[in-house]
Amino acid sequence: MRRVSVRDMTSFASFLQAMSGGVLDTLAGFDKQAALDAGIEPGKVRDWAKLYDVYVAPTNAHRQRARAVDLVRRGAFSLDQLALIERRLDVVGARERMRTRLDVLEELVAARPGSYQSFARMLKRLVPVEQVAPSDGASFSRSRMGKRTVTVTADERDIADLEHAVTRGID
């Protein structure tokens, strides 16, 4: 991002600087209720609260936190990028999370992915999420104008047989 002098800074440029330049400085004064009262989308406020807890709030892991903060500053990550990292790390166990966070941040700083999309793709590769098979089940909708919908989750072969039987008389 191009550096803008304070004199030339518009409101939007100030906003962009807060969201992507010095994000940890932006989070330093985080107030969840004030953000909610300002009309910020609650999911984004939750993301910011998590980032505050990870990078700013008091901790016992001082060295690891300092390393993470250094990597965030070197990588010049945006709030959205950091939030994506933390959402991705939710699948990692609590004991491994900080070590994994440091490894991921180091990789991202070294690679310097450009766009948010390339950042997300790289992060997906760095922190793979194990796929969990859906549970067997069925759900039925309410009647609307004499019609209902059924959704069934079962073994692939059973659903193929059901599909064949149900669609036999449908054009």
N, C-alpha and C positions, 0 to 999 in steps of 0.2 A: 504494500500500500504506500502511496506517495505521501511524504510528510508535508503537513500543512502548518504554517505558522499560526499562532493563536490569533493574530490580527486578521488573518484571512479566513478564519474558521467560521463556517455557517453553522446553523443549528444541526443540519443533517451531517455535516462533517464532524461536529462534536459527538453526535450520536454514534457515527461509525467508529470514531476513535475510541469511545467508551466500550463498544461492543467487540472491537477487534485489536485495538492497540495495547492498552495497558489494562487488560481484563482483570488482573488480580487487584490493581488499584481501584477499579470500578467496584469490585466485590467487597472491598474493605469495609465499606459502610452499609453493607446489605441489611435490609430490614424487610422481612417477609410480609408483614402486615401492611407496611407502607406501599410495597409493590402491588399487593392485592387491592388496596384502596385506590391505587392509581389506575386500576383497570387493566393491569397486565394479566395475560392469559394464565390461569392457575398452573397449567402444566409447565410453562416456562418458569414461573416462580419456584416450583418444586425443583426444577433443574438447577436454578441459581442457588437455591438453599443447599442442594447437595454439593455444588461446587464450592460454596462458602465453607461447608463442613470439611471438605477434603483439603482445600488449599489455603484457607484463611483462619478458621476457628482454632482455638487452642488445642494442642495435641501433645502426646507423650513421645511420638516418633519424630523428634526434631530433625535428625539427619536425613531421614527419608523424605520428610516434608520439604526440607530445604532443597534437596536434589530435585524433587518434582517441581517446585516453584521455579528453580533455575531453568529446567527444561521447558516449562511453559513460557517463560520470558524469552528464551532463545528461539523457540518455535513460533512465537508471536501468534498463538492460537486464538481464535475467536471464542466468545462464550458458547456459541452454537457447536463449535468443534469440540470444546471441552465437555459440554453436556453429552454429546454423542459418545465420546470416550467413556464417560461414567455410565451411561446407559448400557453400553456394550460390556463393561466390566461387572455389571450386575450378576452375570452368570458365573463369575469367578468366585470361588470361596473367599470368605473374609480374611483368612490367614494369608492367602496368596495375592490378594487384590493389590496391595501397595507394590509388591515386587513386579507384578504383571503391569501395573500402571507405569512404573519406571521404565520397563522394557519397551512398552508401546510408545511412550513419549520419546525415548531415545531413537527408536526406529523412525518415527514421524519427523523428528527434528532433522535427522540425517537425510531422509528422502525428500522433504519439503514438497509434499503434494500441493498442487496449485489450487484447483477448484474444490468446493465442498464435496462434489460428487467423487472426485479422485481420492480425496481424503477419506470419504466413507468406504469406498472400495478397498483401499489399503487397510483401513481399520478392520473391516470385515475379514480380511485375510489374516491379520495379526491376532485377532481374538475371535476364533471361530465359535459359533454357537451350535451346540449339539442339538440335532433335530430330534424331537420326541414325537412318536407316533400318536395320532389322535385316538381317543378311547372310543370303543364301540358305543353306539347309542342312536336314538331316534328322537326327533322333535316334530311337533305338529303345530301348524298355525291355526289361528281362529278362522272361522268361516267369514268369507267376504263375498257377498253376492252369490252364495251357493257354491263357492269353490274353497278348497283348502290346499295347503302345501305341506308336504312331508319331507323331512331331511333325514337321511339315514347314513350312518357311518358304520361300516363293517368291512370284512375282508374283501379284497378286490374281486375275487371269483364269485362270492355270494352276491355282490352288487351287480356284476355282469349278468348273472342269471336273473336277478330281479328286474334289471333294465329290459332284458329280452322279454320277460313275461308281461311287464307293464306296457311296453310300447308295441306289442304285437298288433293291436287293433287301431293304433293311432297313425294317421296319415301325416 
